[in-house]
Amino acid sequence: MRICLFFLITVFLMGCSSTESQRQEPENQTLETILNRKSVRKYKDRPVEKEKIDKLIRAGMAAPSSR
């Protein structure tokens, strides 16, 4: 099972590689975002805008689930 998963991830990453002259595809942008994320250790004491909360809720509702 682990070998299968490793193989699938490897194939996915190889397929996502592109040269600078190619237009960046949405899959590459998603992968870039995931790889460039940062962990937040401190939070500011300020409210989150309602528009941002609504956008996150809509994204969560549209995300795939395990069932």
N, C-alpha and C positions, 0 to 999 in steps of 0.2 A: 504493500500500500504506500509506504514512504517513497519507494523508488518511483512509483507511478506519479505521485504528487510532485516529486522533484523534477521528473521528466516534463510534466505539464508546465510547471513554473519556468523551467529552462526554455522550453519552446515558446512560451508566451513572451518572455523577455527578449529572446532573439527576434521574434516577430515585431516587437515594439521598437527595435533599434532603427534609427534612420539617420541619413546624412543631413548636413546643414542645408543643403539645397532643396531637400524635400519639404513639403508642407507638413507641419506637425498635426498629427491626427488626434482626435479626442482621447483615444486610449493612452497615447503617449503623455498627454497633458495630465490625465488622471494618475498615471504612474509617477510622473514627475512630482505632482503634488504630494502623493503618499511618501515618496522618498525624501522630500524636502521639508516634511513637517517638523514641528518642534514641540517639545513637552513644556507645558506651562507650569511653573512651580509657585508663582505668586499671582494673585488676582487683585484687581483694583476694586475699590469699594464704590462702584457706580452701577446704576441700573442698565440692563440690556434693552435696546430698542425693541419695540413690539414687532416691527417689520422683520428684524433678524430672527426673533423667536418664531414668527409665523413661517418664515422661509425654512428654518430647521425642522419644524414640525411637518411641513409639506414634503421635505426631502426624506424624512424618516418614514412617512406613510407610503412613499413611493419605492422605498428600498425593498429588496427581496427579503423574504423571511424563510425560516427553516421549515415552515409548515404550509 
